[in-house]
Amino acid sequence: MDPQNVVPENPSSPHKGILVIFLNQRGLRAGWRLLIFAALLVVMINVFGVMAFLLSAALGFPTGTFSPGRQLLVEMSAFLAALVVTWVMSKIEGRKLGDFGLPLKHSGGPSFVRGYLLWGFVPLSLLLLTMRVLHLFYFGSVVLHQFQIFYWAAVWGLVFLFVALAEEYLFRAYALSTLADGLGFWPAAVILAALFAYIHTGNPGETRMGIIGTGVFALFASATIRRTGNLWLAVGAHAGWDWAQSYFYGVSDSGLQVPGHLMDPRISGPDWLTGGSAGPEGSVFTLVLLMVMTGVFLVVYKRTPEAFAVGSNGGHS
């Protein structure tokens, strides 16, 4: 039985007061569905996390230093955990997995590429160019050669693809759709953006401005979902921004400079302008850029009929 179609048969029943705590006209209330989702997610993240740890050890990835191979397994395990739990919830609710942000019947390739280039790589490049003009940032020289360039480009491209898939699917797929069903889209987006920012506070070298910037990016990602109806553009923008930072320009990303970066940059100036240890994400320029991007996106992109996380009719528009 589809719990979304369950309605108390006898409104005058003495059990009505108890039932309304759990049910509304559409079935199980959003809060209870989120609790089930969260409980299952904790279990599956631990299961897949243990599997990733064992596989990482079997493959001999180092544990004392940052390893792209180990990070890839961690991100893949998080994404698979979210995917499995979302699939379970979709079956419970009698819906399709594609309803929660990553539909496959219509190719998300063009949206992903558009997000990667126009809303990820290009804005980050313009940000660094502006900082260069103000003598706050220096691109430096290329430090990789020949095959290394393509090898590390592919490695970090794959890692940041799964970083984007994992984080967007964890915070802006089932969670956003269901919380929006209970609170409305933008209140849900703000709450999840705050939670998204909070989980980044443990990153090494992260700063207060960088954490705020992470939250603002989450709102931008939510805006793309509000307009396009799926996660593909948000995943592309997330992956393109991170790849440009970490590999192409070689700047710190959330306080971490990864091995195998293409360029050897240098920053010079106050932390509130350069981002300091957090990298460009911790700069006030990034906050302004992300707010402008969000406003422009909402103006330029018109809302599609299939937009999924709008807080009505079980998450459908």
C-alpha positions in Angstrom: 0.0 0.0 0.0 1.2 3.5 -0.9 1.5 5.4 2.4 1.1 8.6 0.5 -2.5 7.7 -0.2 -3.4 6.5 3.3 -6.0 8.6 5.0 -7.8 7.8 8.2 -11.1 6.1 7.1 -13.2 7.4 9.9 -12.5 11.1 10.8 -14.7 10.7 14.0 -12.7 7.7 15.3 -11.3 8.1 18.8 -8.0 7.3 17.3 -8.1 10.3 15.1 -6.0 12.4 17.5 -3.3 9.9 17.4 -3.4 9.3 13.7 -3.1 13.0 12.8 0.3 13.0 14.6 1.6 10.6 11.9 -0.7 11.2 8.9 -2.1 14.0 6.9 -4.2 14.0 3.7 -1.3 12.7 1.7 -0.2 10.0 4.1 2.8 9.9 6.4 3.9 13.3 7.5 7.2 14.8 6.1 8.9 14.8 9.5 8.4 11.1 10.0 9.6 10.3 6.5 12.7 12.3 7.2 13.3 10.5 10.4 13.0 7.1 8.6 15.3 8.4 5.9 17.9 9.7 8.4 17.9 6.5 10.4 18.4 4.3 7.3 21.0 6.7 6.0 23.1 6.4 9.2 23.0 2.6 8.9 23.9 2.6 5.2 26.7 5.2 5.5 28.3 3.0 8.2 27.9 -0.2 6.1 29.3 1.4 2.9 31.9 3.3 4.9 33.3 0.0 6.4 33.4 -1.5 2.9 35.3 1.6 1.6 37.8 1.3 4.5 38.4 -2.4 3.8 38.8 -1.8 0.1 41.1 1.1 0.7 43.3 -1.0 2.9 43.3 -3.9 0.4 44.4 -1.5 -2.4 47.2 -0.2 -0.2 46.0 3.5 -0.1 48.0 5.4 2.5 46.1 6.3 5.7 48.4 9.0 7.2 48.3 11.4 4.3 45.7 12.7 1.9 45.0 10.0 -0.7 42.9 10.7 -3.8 42.1 7.0 -4.1 40.9 6.7 -0.6 38.9 10.0 -0.9 37.3 8.6 -4.1 36.1 5.5 -2.2 34.8 7.6 0.7 32.7 9.8 -1.7 31.5 6.9 -3.7 30.4 5.1 -0.5 28.5 8.2 0.7 26.8 8.6 -2.7 25.8 4.9 -2.9 24.5 5.0 0.7 22.3 8.0 -0.2 21.2 6.4 -3.4 20.2 3.1 -1.8 18.3 4.8 1.0 16.5 7.1 -1.4 15.5 4.1 -3.5 14.1 2.4 -0.4 12.1 5.6 0.4 10.9 5.9 -3.1 9.5 2.3 -2.9 7.8 3.1 0.5 6.2 6.2 -1.0 5.2 4.6 -4.3 7.4 7.0 -6.4 10.2 6.7 -8.8 13.9 7.1 -7.9 14.2 9.7 -10.6 11.6 11.9 -8.8 14.4 12.8 -6.3 16.8 14.8 -8.5 18.7 12.6 -10.9 16.2 11.5 -13.6 17.8 9.2 -16.2 15.1 9.1 -18.8 16.0 12.6 -20.0 19.8 12.9 -20.3 21.3 15.2 -17.7 24.5 15.5 -19.7 23.8 19.0 -21.2 22.7 20.4 -17.9 25.8 18.9 -16.1 28.2 20.3 -18.7 26.5 23.7 -18.6 26.8 23.7 -14.8 30.4 22.5 -14.9 31.6 25.2 -17.2 29.2 28.2 -16.9 28.4 28.0 -13.2 31.5 26.3 -11.9 34.7 26.7 -13.8 34.1 30.1 -15.4 32.9 31.9 -12.2 35.8 30.6 -10.2 38.2 31.8 -13.0 36.6 35.3 -13.0 36.9 35.4 -9.3 40.7 34.6 -9.4 41.2 37.0 -12.3 39.6 39.8 -10.3 41.8 39.0 -7.3 44.8 39.0 -9.7 43.9 42.5 -11.0 43.8 43.6 -7.3 47.2 42.1 -6.7 45.7 39.6 -4.2 46.4 36.5 -6.2 49.1 35.2 -8.5 48.5 32.3 -10.8 52.1 31.0 -10.7 53.5 28.5 -13.2 52.5 25.1 -14.4 54.2 22.5 -12.2 53.0 19.3 -13.9 54.4 18.0 -17.2 53.3 15.8 -20.0 51.4 12.7 -19.0 51.1 14.0 -15.4 48.8 16.8 -16.6 46.2 14.4 -18.0 46.6 11.8 -15.3 45.9 14.2 -12.4 43.2 16.0 -14.4 41.3 12.7 -14.8 41.9 11.6 -11.2 40.6 14.8 -9.6 37.8 15.0 -12.2 36.6 11.7 -11.0 37.0 12.5 -7.3 35.2 15.8 -7.5 32.4 14.3 -9.6 31.6 11.9 -6.7 32.1 14.7 -4.1 29.4 16.7 -6.0 27.2 13.6 -6.4 27.5 12.6 -2.8 27.0 16.1 -1.2 24.2 17.2 -3.6 22.3 13.9 -3.3 22.6 13.8 0.5 21.4 17.3 1.1 19.3 18.4 -2.0 17.6 15.2 -3.2 15.2 13.3 -0.9 16.0 15.5 2.1 15.1 18.8 0.4 12.1 17.4 -1.4 10.6 16.0 1.8 11.5 18.8 4.1 10.0 21.2 1.5 6.8 19.2 1.7 6.5 20.0 5.3 7.9 23.6 5.5 7.9 25.0 2.0 10.9 25.1 -0.4 13.0 28.1 0.7 12.7 27.4 4.5 13.8 23.9 3.8 16.6 25.1 1.6 17.9 27.5 4.2 17.8 24.8 7.0 19.7 22.3 4.8 22.2 25.0 3.7 23.0 25.7 7.3 23.4 22.0 8.0 25.6 21.7 4.9 27.8 24.5 6.1 28.0 23.0 9.5 29.4 19.7 8.4 32.3 21.6 6.7 33.4 23.2 10.0 35.7 20.2 10.6 37.7 20.7 7.5 41.4 21.7 8.2 42.1 25.3 7.6 38.5 26.3 7.2 37.4 29.8 8.3 34.2 31.5 9.4 33.9 33.3 6.0 34.6 30.0 4.2 31.8 28.3 6.1 29.4 31.1 5.3 30.4 30.8 1.6 29.7 27.1 1.7 26.2 27.8 3.0 25.6 30.4 0.3 26.7 27.9 -2.4 24.2 25.5 -1.0 21.5 28.1 -1.6 22.7 28.6 -5.1 22.5 24.9 -5.7 18.9 24.9 -4.3 18.0 27.7 -6.7 19.2 25.6 -9.6 17.0 22.8 -8.4 14.0 25.1 -8.0 14.3 26.2 -11.6 15.5 23.1 -13.4 13.7 20.4 -11.5 16.7 18.2 -11.0 20.3 18.1 -9.6 22.3 17.8 -12.8 23.2 21.4 -13.1 24.0 21.7 -9.4 26.2 18.6 -9.5 28.0 20.1 -12.6 28.6 23.5 -10.9 29.8 21.8 -7.7 32.2 19.5 -9.5 33.4 22.2 -11.9 34.1 24.7 -9.1 36.0 22.2 -7.0 38.0 20.8 -9.9 39.0 24.3 -10.9 40.1 25.2 -7.4 41.9 22.1 -6.4 43.4 20.8 -9.6 43.5 23.5 -12.3 44.5 26.5 -10.3 45.9 24.6 -7.3 44.4 26.8 -4.6 43.1 25.5 -1.2 39.6 24.1 -1.2 38.0 24.2 2.2 41.4 24.6 3.7 43.1 21.8 1.8 45.6 22.0 -1.1 45.6 18.6 -2.8 48.6 16.8 -4.4 48.8 16.8 -8.1 47.6 20.3 -8.8 48.4 21.9 -12.2 49.6 25.4 -11.1 51.5 26.7 -8.1 49.6 29.9 -7.1 50.3 32.5 -4.4 48.0 34.8 -2.4 49.0 38.1 -0.9 46.7 40.3 1.3 44.3 40.3 4.2 42.4 37.0 4.8 39.0 38.5 4.4 39.9 39.4 0.7 42.1 36.4 -0.2 40.3 33.7 1.8 43.4 32.9 3.8 43.9 29.3 4.7 40.4 28.4 3.4 41.3 29.4 -0.1 39.2 31.6 -2.4 36.0 30.2 -0.8 36.8 32.2 2.3 37.0 35.5 0.5 34.3 38.2 0.7 34.5 38.3 -3.1 33.2 34.7 -3.2 30.2 35.6 -1.0 29.3 38.5 -3.4 29.9 36.3 -6.4 27.6 33.4 -5.2 24.8 35.8 -4.2 25.0 37.4 -7.6 25.0 34.0 -9.3 21.9 32.9 -7.3 20.0 36.1 -8.2 21.0 35.9 -11.9 20.0 32.2 -12.1 16.6 32.9 -10.6 16.0 35.7 -13.0 17.4 34.0 -16.2 16.0 30.5 -15.7 12.3 30.1 -15.6 10.8 27.5 -13.4 10.1 24.2 -15.2 6.8 22.3 -14.8 8.7 19.3 -13.5 10.4 21.1 -10.6 10.4 18.5 -7.9 11.1 20.0 -4.5 8.5 22.6 -4.0 6.8 21.5 -0.8 3.4 20.6 -2.2 1.6 17.4 -3.2 4.3 15.1 -1.8 7.1 17.2 -3.3 5.7 17.6 -6.8 4.8 21.0 -8.3 
